Amino acid sequence: MKDIAPGHSNVVPAGRVFRGSDRRATLREGLQGCGEYGHSQTAGRFYPIACVALEVTQRCNLDCTLCYLSDRAEMTYDPPLSVLFARLATIHSHYGPGVSVQLTGGDPTLRKVEDLEALCREIRRLGMRSCLMTNGIRASRAFLSRLAAAGLDDVAFHVDMTQERKGFDSEIELNTVRRNYIVAAHGLGLRILFNTTVFDGNLSDLPALARFMRDQPEIAFVSFQMQADTGRGVLRERPDSITQSSVMRAVEQGYGTPLHFDAAAVGHSGCNRYASVLTAGGRAISVLSHQRLVQQVIAALEQMDRSADAYLDTRDSVRRLVLRRPGLALRAAAHLAGCVLRLGMGLLRGRVRRQAVFIHNFMAADALEEDRCASCVFMVATGNGPLSMCVHNAQRDLHLAMPDKVDGPMGTYWWNSAMRDLSNHPELPGLDSPEQAPIKKLKGQLRARRQNRKGKS
């Protein structure tokens, strides 16, 4: 059976369907259950989830030494558009408009650009935000221009030394690649993000890399993702030198200022640390340096929230705060003005920009913590509804083999990643064993072992 997209599918999600008025309740209850719903918490208070990953392919054109994909990834088929449309409907049924949907994989640019355009248009139609997660190799300016025209909101480039790009021996040398990617995306109306995996091979480069990120006014969001023992990569257990504290210290050293990662929370503190900075002309100042004021603003915005959707209407809530709590609004404005003035000589060298800085502490596959999984703010869309990203990565093959049910205009069909096309019956094949695959279909640990055996023979 061939794909039935782009006609809109009616999906019946196996996960929870929200029919009440409070879509934030589940996340809020998860955070309350593990003691993480304090006065600084934004998750579950202003939004029901931070983002949801929509994996459009398992294929990738790199073989990273740290990779969350499984040994079977290169042996699977891409989901038909109808399956992806159904998963988008599931995301929308859970979280409503406003959620950020990450088009990811593998590397999504290995799919036809027409497929990604169709997904961007559908995400926009549903009132959600779209973000392309890519290593950037195939994300040319022409490619990004087409997606921007189709409604893409953000592009996140993942660049680091785990990718073993030829000719680059440090994160500092990779800044050439990062600059080229900025040029490719600049001026297209896209918010530009950068992701970096932190491991033993680049920890010493982190301050210089953070300084580079600080000094690029086009970058709106920076994410440092700590090594996790999961997936197919040849690097496994995280060294003791890599902790949330050590990464925060290195990033603060690069930004040249304390970043107050504890002032505002985005989910579980064991998973995520967040900072907001103003930058100008090679200087940075933390916006969240007054924690008591931050907590007062969070409490006031919660009181002012009248949004009928799942996400806080920031503009409307701030307007209400100014009208009803003018004293607090004035103190907040004075604090922001003070932050700008503290940029000093940087104001003469460049425009003031705001930049978000994240540190993500992903869990190892064999060390999942129940409270962190129950309060996860980063989800993956599956055939059974959204699932915690760390849980999904630990059980990836299980979900690749799981059938998706798609109810469309021509009836009900099923699909899993062992199949190229849709099936009209639910009895689907299992995934082939990667041990039987040719070496060209393997990456990571299994490829290394196969090559090692071949070398010995």
JOQUI-V357525 format. One record per backbone hydrogen bond with DSSP energy under -1.0 kcal/mol. NH is the residue of the N-H (numbers start at 1). CO is the residue of the C=O. Records with the same first field share a line. If there is no record, write none. Layout:
# JOQUI-V357525
NH = CO, CO
This chain:
# JOQUI-V357525
7 = 4
10 = 407
18 = 93
25 = 22
28 = 24
29 = 25
30 = 26
31 = 27
32 = 28
33 = 29
35 = 32
36 = 31
38 = 36
41 = 38
42 = 265
44 = 47
45 = 42
46 = 42
50 = 377
51 = 377
52 = 100
53 = 379
54 = 102
56 = 104
65 = 162
73 = 70
75 = 72
76 = 73
77 = 417
84 = 80
85 = 81
86 = 82
87 = 83
88 = 84
89 = 85
90 = 86
91 = 87
92 = 88
93 = 89
94 = 90
95 = 91
96 = 92
98 = 127
101 = 129
102 = 52
103 = 131
104 = 54
107 = 59
110 = 107
111 = 108
116 = 112
117 = 113
118 = 114
119 = 115
120 = 116
121 = 117
122 = 118
123 = 119
124 = 120
125 = 121
126 = 122
127 = 124
128 = 123
129 = 99
131 = 101
132 = 154
133 = 103
134 = 156
140 = 138
144 = 140
145 = 141
146 = 142
147 = 143
148 = 144
149 = 145
150 = 146
151 = 148
152 = 147
153 = 130
154 = 130
155 = 191
156 = 132
157 = 193
158 = 134
159 = 195
163 = 160
164 = 161
168 = 165
174 = 170
175 = 172
176 = 173
178 = 174
179 = 175
180 = 176
181 = 177
182 = 178
183 = 179
184 = 180
185 = 181
186 = 182
188 = 185
191 = 153
193 = 155
194 = 221
195 = 157
196 = 223
198 = 225
202 = 199
203 = 199
206 = 203
209 = 205
210 = 206
211 = 207
212 = 208
213 = 209
214 = 210
215 = 211
216 = 213
219 = 216
220 = 192
221 = 192
222 = 356
223 = 194
224 = 358
225 = 196
226 = 360
227 = 198
230 = 228
232 = 69
233 = 67
235 = 65
242 = 239
247 = 243
248 = 244
249 = 245
250 = 246
251 = 247
252 = 248
253 = 249
254 = 250
255 = 251
256 = 252
257 = 252
263 = 260
265 = 40
271 = 268
272 = 268
273 = 359
275 = 357
277 = 355
278 = 285
279 = 353
280 = 283
283 = 280
285 = 278
287 = 276
294 = 290
295 = 291
296 = 292
297 = 293
298 = 294
299 = 295
300 = 296
301 = 297
302 = 298
303 = 299
304 = 300
305 = 301
312 = 46
314 = 312
317 = 313
318 = 314
319 = 315
320 = 316
321 = 317
322 = 318
323 = 319
324 = 320
325 = 321
329 = 325
330 = 326
331 = 327
332 = 328
333 = 329
334 = 330
335 = 331
336 = 332
337 = 333
338 = 334
339 = 335
340 = 336
341 = 337
342 = 338
343 = 340
344 = 341
346 = 343
347 = 344
348 = 345
350 = 346
353 = 279
355 = 277
356 = 220
357 = 275
358 = 222
359 = 273
360 = 224
361 = 271
365 = 229
367 = 364
373 = 369
374 = 370
376 = 373
379 = 51
380 = 387
381 = 53
385 = 382
387 = 380
389 = 378
392 = 388
393 = 389
394 = 390
395 = 391
399 = 395
400 = 396
401 = 397
404 = 415
406 = 413
408 = 411
411 = 408
413 = 406
414 = 423
415 = 404
417 = 400
419 = 416
422 = 1
423 = 414
428 = 426
436 = 433
437 = 434
441 = 438
442 = 439
445 = 232
448 = 444
449 = 445
450 = 446
451 = 447
452 = 448
453 = 449
454 = 450
455 = 451
456 = 452
457 = 453
